[in-house]
Amino acid sequence: MKLVPLGDRVVLKQVEAEETTKSGIVLPGAAKEKPQQAEVIAVGPGTEEVKMEVAVGDKVIYSKYAGTEVKLGEDEYIVVKQNDILAIVK
């Protein structure tokens, strides 16, 4: 199966959460914060009002409570509107 976003929507796959802090402390599963950084997996065609500014493969930062979580097989994705993406990480 493949997700194909419509309109100005983007499919993201979250990057793995950090398991240790910078000082070397190992975090248990419950203490890990969900990362707000993800990789763009698919991009919709846009709309007449919205030109798509992200491309497949871009690393992005998105709003904390944005999108809809979707699970396909073993993989989990987040479908967000483009305006929920805050920045592209270069």
C-alpha positions as CSV (number, residue, x, y, z in Angstrom):
1,M,0.0,0.0,0.0
2,K,1.1,3.6,-0.7
3,L,-0.2,6.9,0.7
4,V,-0.9,9.5,-1.9
5,P,-1.8,12.9,-0.3
6,L,-4.4,15.1,-1.8
7,G,-4.4,18.9,-2.1
8,D,-1.9,20.7,0.1
9,R,-1.2,17.7,2.3
10,V,2.1,16.1,3.0
11,V,2.9,12.6,4.4
12,L,5.7,12.6,7.0
13,K,7.7,9.8,8.7
14,Q,9.0,10.8,12.1
15,V,12.7,10.4,12.9
16,E,13.6,8.2,15.8
17,A,13.4,9.7,19.2
18,E,16.7,10.2,21.1
19,E,17.3,7.4,23.5
20,T,20.0,9.3,25.5
21,T,20.5,12.9,26.5
22,K,23.5,14.9,25.5
23,S,25.0,14.2,28.9
24,G,24.6,10.5,28.4
25,I,21.5,9.7,30.5
26,V,19.5,6.9,29.0
27,L,15.8,7.7,28.8
28,P,13.1,5.1,29.5
29,G,10.3,4.8,26.9
30,A,7.8,6.9,28.8
31,A,10.2,9.8,29.3
32,K,11.0,10.2,25.6
33,E,9.4,13.2,23.9
34,K,8.0,12.7,20.5
35,P,10.3,14.4,18.0
36,Q,8.9,17.2,15.9
37,Q,11.3,16.4,13.1
38,A,10.3,14.2,10.2
39,E,11.2,13.2,6.6
40,V,8.8,14.0,3.8
41,I,7.6,10.7,2.2
42,A,5.0,12.1,-0.2
43,V,3.7,15.5,-1.3
44,G,0.2,16.4,-2.7
45,P,-0.2,18.4,-5.9
46,G,-1.1,21.6,-4.1
47,T,-4.1,23.8,-4.8
48,E,-4.7,27.0,-6.9
49,E,-4.0,29.0,-3.7
50,V,-1.2,26.9,-2.2
51,K,2.1,26.2,-4.1
52,M,3.9,23.2,-2.5
53,E,7.3,24.2,-1.1
54,V,8.5,20.9,0.2
55,A,9.8,17.9,-1.7
56,V,10.1,14.2,-1.1
57,G,13.2,13.5,1.0
58,D,13.2,16.9,2.8
59,K,13.8,16.9,6.5
60,V,11.2,19.2,8.2
61,I,10.1,20.4,11.6
62,Y,6.3,20.5,12.1
63,S,3.8,21.8,14.7
64,K,3.6,19.8,17.8
65,Y,-0.1,18.9,17.6
66,A,-0.4,18.8,13.8
67,G,-1.7,16.1,11.5
68,T,-3.3,12.8,11.6
69,E,-1.4,9.6,12.6
70,V,-1.8,6.7,10.2
71,K,-0.4,3.2,10.5
72,L,0.2,1.1,7.3
73,G,1.6,-2.3,8.1
74,E,4.4,-1.8,10.6
75,D,5.1,1.8,9.5
76,E,3.6,4.9,11.1
77,Y,3.1,8.1,9.2
78,I,1.7,11.6,9.9
79,V,-0.5,13.4,7.3
80,V,-0.2,17.2,7.7
81,K,-1.2,20.3,5.8
82,Q,1.7,22.1,4.3
83,N,1.0,25.1,6.6
84,D,1.7,22.9,9.7
85,I,5.3,22.5,8.5
86,L,7.4,25.2,10.2
87,A,10.8,24.8,8.5
88,I,13.0,22.7,6.2
89,V,16.2,21.4,7.9
90,K,19.2,21.8,5.5
